[in-house]
Amino acid sequence: MFGSITYPRQWTLLILHLAIPSALFRFLASLFPKSEKSPIAAPGAVPIFGHLDALIFSPTKLASIFAASPKHGNVLRLKLPFTELWIVNQASQILPTLSTPKIYDFEPMKSMALRNIVGLSGAALTAIDEDNSGVSTKPLPDSNIHPDNRFNYLERKMTQDFTRPSSHAALVQKFSQNLHQWVEECNIGEEWVTPPDLHIFVRDILFKATTDAFFGPHLLRLSPDLVEDIWKFDQDVPFLAKGLPAFLKPKAYRARARCIEAFRKWRSFALKNGPQSDTLPEWNDIFGLKCMKLRNELFEKTRGWKYDEGACAASDLAVLFGLTSNAIRASFWFLLETLQSNELFDDASKEVTSVATSSGSSLHIDERNLLRLPLLQSIYAETLRKYVSVMMVRKTRQASRLGGYTVPIGKKVVICNYSEHMNEALWQPETGNDLHPVGQFWGRRFLSYSKDAPNTPTFATENLGRKWMPFGVGERMCPGRHFTKHQMLLTFALLSSNFDIELTVSTGNKAEPDMTHFGYGTMGPDRPMPFRIRRKFARQTHKDSAAWL
Ligand code: HEM
């Protein structure tokens, strides 16, 4: 109905509408002296609008503000016309902030994300907002919520059931089985074929393998277009997250509505045909992982959720988004970066060979040992260091001391892993001449060489938690991190050992991160990466040991 607003005049009106009252408020506030010292403003603020331009229109500028911020202090202010966020840098401030949920609360931010990104509203959202008991087993001290109404705690507990060892084992086993099946059955033969983009290629394989493993095969069977719609929705998540009105970008809202509809369809099918909870296996092909059924049982018990199929479907969409968005892009970057260096690719392939055997007609990878390979782990860690940027936002539940300042109640603080990941001072290599600036990918950055065994490096984990934080830190640290690592390493292992893959891009035409996703997780590539691919060996001919790799 409406076209997306891209006209400068309309944007200007919108901004003035937002900015003038707040500028007036700031002027009045400035007449009264402040008693507390505030942190200095982050670089790049302009009069009246502060950092609004960077936050809304210029993610590249925002990225440089975060990258430069550690030089200016541990705590800085990101100024907006009507509010401000405090940026928190350096492990000494970040770790306590993210590990003290009774002061730094994630729930209001999660509620805002669910409202803006997946469109949750009404009584379902109220159940989230009214629960101030936190997500630990023990409710927060100032909460008087009845244990049965601790929706946020219970929903998180049911969802994170997928991290229980036997549930995780079922997930990775299904994922691995799906990926092996794709390798066996895809129509890539021994002649070169030339798909137009490595990212789309990897994305499509992994999306199906992962989604079928988590939700069972019926979600995509009932709604095959979800394979496309999810990425249209994903592309516009940064727009949706800002809570701007629908008429500015109707296509974003339409893609989201189609994704939610796909979950409605699946839920109606699964609820009719799924197993009862007293006989719940770890995985079944109707509901997928047990956690999806457990979540649904909670929805059925909770006021505001019980009869709201739209809310349940929207919440399931949030799970799919968390499951696929970041990890799949990261798997693509892992493969791309390794393909871009012959030396790195050869060494990484040798490592894969060391844990591979052929059994009958198919390749067997010892996945447990795959996850321990030092170079592969280093490439995985470097991929996440370079390509993940997540803004972790918290709201203070009470006043507190932070980096020498008093942070008042109700203040939003933001931690972005990118500030640490791009802080040159933290990432100097041990060997002085061998410099690898933080802006460049260096697959061996996380290897440690000992004097006794200089040719057998290990994966360096010392002090890692103080500077490498793609999955966050503390209570809300990502529960999908183990699956992500499994996915990234296995994808590389299976693709590199079964296929010859060559990039066909012209020299210098290297994909860079698409900064429109800055702050929202793993950034995608900013351009297509054409390539060619052929099967290494004819199907059904893997007879002997891994010598053919
Ligand atoms: C490269 C891959 C991934 C990255 C970089 C990533 C990053 C993160 C980060 C930084 C957080 C914490 C946010 C905060 O503290 O504000 C988080 C939370 C979360 N992630 Fe991931 N994630 C990835 C993959 C996954 C996967 C595969 C899943 C599987 C479902 C997942 C599910 C979740 C969930 C459910 C939470 C919320 C945890 C809670 O409420 O306590 N993530 N993720």
Boltz pocket constraint, residues with backbone or C-beta under 6 A from the ligand:
constraints:
  - pocket:
      binder: B
      contacts: [[A, 106], [A, 156], [A, 159], [A, 319], [A, 322], [A, 323], [A, 324], [A, 326], [A, 327], [A, 330], [A, 384], [A, 388], [A, 390], [A, 391], [A, 392], [A, 393], [A, 469], [A, 470], [A, 471], [A, 472], [A, 473], [A, 475], [A, 476], [A, 477], [A, 478], [A, 479], [A, 480], [A, 481], [A, 483], [A, 484], [A, 521], [A, 522]]
      max_distance: 6.0
